[in-house]
């Protein structure tokens, strides 16, 4: 015979060790408990404060607390500021290729704008120099649409920048001749100083990297000479025309220093923590100053 299936007994909380299910407290009871806990903490703080004031004068206690609050607040602000700077630099490093190509394109657009609104041989040379610079930037950063199938991208980038520096040197020398106030003695003096510094930097970096290819050594020497000529001719324009020439002076020096940092970091022993950010913080303003100085100087010719 089929026996009836026994029914499961209902769950009774009283059968499990006499435990009862706790009912949720109403909201006013929870608020009262939180308020009581805060009042107890406040009373304990008041007792500690009273004890400390009794041990010394109230003025000393207040001054001590204010000093501690000020020092701790300043330290906390410094830590937050350092963390914010570190996060910003990390974000820039993560998107450095996009930032560099955008900045280089904006500089090329600025050169094209100068050539359109002030059409002459000087702004045309500036636009050509910036075009070669954009190509060199794309090659050195291995921008995929430009340097996709190139192996020796560094040599090609150096060649593009060599053409850019040649255009800048020709532009600055012709601009100095057009101004009519430039002394050849000043130009030759600047050229001697900058070329000597560039060759000395080349000798120093190549001495530390004797295993480099001969083509790379010769290319680095030629580029050191041409960038020294560019910086020298740009600084000579400051003597010929001080106010707009100041832009050329600062731009030429910043360009020279940025290329020097690239050489020392690639071939020398210099190690920069944020290399691309440091170099581009000098390079991008240098290009803008050089192009703006050419526009300002050539406007009155």
N, C-alpha and C positions, 0 to 999 in steps of 0.2 A: 504494500500500500504506500501510496505517496504521503509522506509525512508533511505537515504544514511547515513552511519555512519560518524559523523563528525570527521575530522582528528584532532589529537592533535596538537596544535600549537608548533612550534619548540621552544626549550628553548633559550631564549634570555637573556643574562646577563644584557643587558641594561634595561630590564623591572623590575629587582629586585633591586629597589632602586638606579639605576644608577651605580651599582658596576660592575667593569670589572675584568676579570681574569688576574692576574699578570703573565707576562711572566718570565720564569726563567732567572736569570742573567747569562751572560757568565762567564767563569772561571776567566778571567782576572779582571772582575769587583769584583768578590768575593775576589780574592787575594789582590786587591787594598784596599778593605774595611778592611780586616784583617791587612794589613800592616799599614794602617792609625790608626787603634785602638792601635796597638803596639807602634807606634810612639807617640801617645798621652799619653799612660801609661809611656813610657820612659821619655817624657818631664816632666810629673808630678813628677816622681821619681827624676829627676835631680833638679827640683825646690826645692823639700823637702830636698835633700842632700845639696844643696847650702845654704839653710836657716840654717840647722844644723851646717854646717861648719862655717858660719858667726858668730853663737852664741859662738863657742869655737874654739880651735886650730885644724887644720887638723890631727895632730898626735893623739890627744885625740879621735877624731871621729873614726879614723881607728882602734885604739887600742880597743875602745869600741865595734865596729862592729866585730872585730876579736874574742874578748872574747865571745861575744854573739853567734857567729857562732860555736866556739869551744865547748862551754857549751851545746848548743842545739844539736850539732852533737854527742857529747858524750852521752847525755841523749837518743837521738834517737837510737844510737847503743846499749845502755844498754837495752832499751825496746825491740828492735828487737832480741837481744841475749836471753832475758828471754822468749820471745814468741817462739823462735826456740827450746829452751830447753823444754818448756812446751809441744809443739807439739811432740817432740821426745819421752818424757816420756809417753804421752798419747798413742802414737802409740805402744810403748813397752808394756804398760799395756793391750792394746787391744789384743795383740798376745802373752801374757806372757806364756801361756801353751805350745804353739809351741816352743817358745824360750827355755823354761826350758827342754823340752824333747829332743830337739836337742843338747843342751849343755851337758845334762847328757849322751846322746848316744855318743857324741864325747869323753867325759871323759872315758866312758867304752871302746871305741875303742882304746884310748891311753893306758889304762891299758892292754888291750889285745896285743897291739903292743909291750909293754915292756916285757910281758910274752913270746912273740914269739922270740924277738931278744936277750933276756937275760933270758933264761929259768932256773929258780931255785925256791926254796921254797918261797923266799921272794916276788918275782914278782907274783907268783901264789896266795899267800895270798893277795897281793894288788889287783889282778884281782877279787878275790872272794869278797873282801871288796867293790870294786866299783860296782860289780854286785848286791850286797845287797843294796847299795846306790841307784842304778838306780831303783830297785824295790820299795824302800822307797819313792823316788821322785815321781814315777808314782802313788803310793797309796795316798800320801799326796795331790797331785794336782788333784786327782780323774780322772786320765787318763782313758778314757772309755774302751779301750781293756783290762785293768788290773783290775780296780776297778768298774766294771760295776754292779755286784750284791752284793757288800760288803756294809754293813751298818756302822760298826765301822771301817771305813777306817783309822782314825787317829791312833787307837790302832795297826792295822796291819802295818801301816807305821812306827810307833815307834818300833815295833818288828823287822822289816826289818833293820832299822838303828841300833838297838841294836846289831844285828848280824854283821853288818858292823863295828861297833866300836869294837866289840870283836875281829874280824879279824885284824883290825888295831893295837889294843893293843898287841895281840900275835905277830904280825909281828914286831913291834917296839922293843919289849922286846927281841925277838930272834935276831934281827939285832944288838942290843946293846951287847948281849952276843958274837955274832960272831966277832964284831969289837975288843973286848978284852980290850978296853980302857975306858969302862964305869964303874963308881963307883956306887955301890948299895946305898951308902949314898945319892948321888945326886938324884937317881931315887926315893928313898923313900921320900926325901924332896919335890920334885916336886909333887909326888902323894898326900902327906899330904896337900900341899897348894891348889891344884886344887880340890881335893875331898871336902875339907872344903868350898871352894867357891861354888862348885856345890850344896852341901847340904844346904848351907845358901840361895842360890837362890831358891831352891826347897821349903824351909820353908817359904820364903817370898811370893812366888807365891801361894802356897797352902793356906796360911793364908788369902789371898784375895779371894779365891775361895773355900770355905768350902762345897759348894753344889756339888762338883765334885764327880764322882763315885769312889769307893774305888779302883777298878781295875786301873783306870786312875792315881790315886795318887801313887799307888805302882809302876806302870810302869814308871811314870815320875821320881820317886826316883831312880829306878834301872838305867834308862837311864842317869840321872845326874851323877851317880857314874861311869858308864862305859865311858861316854864321858870325864869325868875328868881324868880317867886312860889313855885314849888315848892321850889327850893333854899333860899329864905329861910325858908319855913315849916318845912322839915326841920331847918335849923340852929337855929331858935328852940326846937325840942323838946329840943335838947341843954342849953339853959339851964334849961328846965323840969324835966327829969329826966336828970341827967348820964350815968348808966351806960347804960341802954338808948338814951338819946338820942345817945350817941356813934356808934352804928351809923347813925342818921339823919343825923348831921353828915357822916360820911365818905361815906355813900352819896349824899347830896345833892350834895356837892362833886364827887364822881367823875362823877355823871350830868351835872352842869353843864359840867365840863371836856370830857367826851366829846362833848356837843352843840356846844360851842365849837369843838372840833377838826373836827367835821363841817362847820360853817359856814365856817371858815377854809380848809379843804381844797377845798370845793366852790365857794365864791365869792371867797375871798381868794387870797393868794399862797403859802399854806403847802403844801409838798409833802412828804408822808411816804412813806418807802420801803415800809413795810409798814402801809399805812393801816388796813385792816380789822382787822388783828391788834391794832394799837395802840388803836383805838377800842373794840374789844370787850373788850380787857383792862381797860378802865375801865368800860364799860357793863354787862357781865354781873355783876361783883361789886357794882356800885352797885345794880342791881335786887335782888340777893339781900340786900344789907344793908338796903335800905329795907323789903322785905317781912318780913325777920326782925325788924327793929326795930318794925314795926307789930304783929307777933304778940306780941313781948315786952311792949310797952307796953300793949296792949289786954287782955292776959291777966288783969291784976289789976283791971280795971274792971267 
